[in-house]
Amino acid sequence: MGLWTFLEGCLLIANALAILNEDRFLAPRGWSLSEVSERRGKSLKVQAIGLIYATQYLRLPLIFLNVITIVIMLVSG
């Protein structure tokens, strides 16, 4: 596995986290933002919820990274 493959995998995971819908997917499972505000801890669940919401705020840079990745893959073959 090369560095490029690892970066593509990270980009795919970031895309997957960015498209999660709070009302349809996160809130019924107890992973909403209100859960984080109630529990001001450093648990793994709170950190994962914070990561999900951070990637959702960074959707525009993710779009540009996807475009750059697609162009590089088209040029390199």
N, C-alpha and C positions, 0 to 999 in steps of 0.2 A: 504494500500500500504506500503510495507516494504522498507527498505533501499536497499536491493538487487534489487528489481523491479525498483526502482528509478535509480540506477546505470546502469541497463540494458537499460532503456529508454534513458539515456544520451549517452550511447555507440551507440545506434541505430541512434540517431540524429547526432552524430559525424560522423558515417559511411555515412549517407545520405548527409551531407555537403561535405564530402571528395570525393565523386564520381561525383559531379557536374562538367560538362565540360564547360570551359570558352567559347570556340568557338561556341558550339551548344546551350548552355542554357543561360549563363550569359551575354555575349556581346550583343546579340539581345535585351535584356531587359534593357540595360544600367547599368549592374552590373559588369563591367570589372575592371581590376586593373588600367587602364588608367583613369577611372572615379575618383578613389580615389586619384591619383596623381594630378589631376586637382583641386579637392576640398579638401583642407587641413582643413577640419572642423571636428567638433565633432558630426555631425548629426547621427541619428540612421542608416541611409542607409550606410554611410561610415564605421561605426563600424560593421555592418552586413557583408559588403564586406570584411573587414579585418578579421572577424571571419571565413568566408568561406575559404579565402586563407590560414589562419593559420592551419585549419584542413587539407587542402590539402597538406601542407608541413609535417604534422605529420602522414602520411599514414602508415609508417613502425611501429611506436608504436601502431597504431590502429590495425594492423594485429596481433601483439602480444597480445593485450588486448582481441581481439576476440577469439584467440586460448585459452587463459586462461579461458575466460568465458565459452566457449564450453566444455572444460575439466571439469570445476567445475560443470556445469549442468549435464554432463554425470555421474560424480562420485556421485553427490548428488541425482540424480534420478529425 
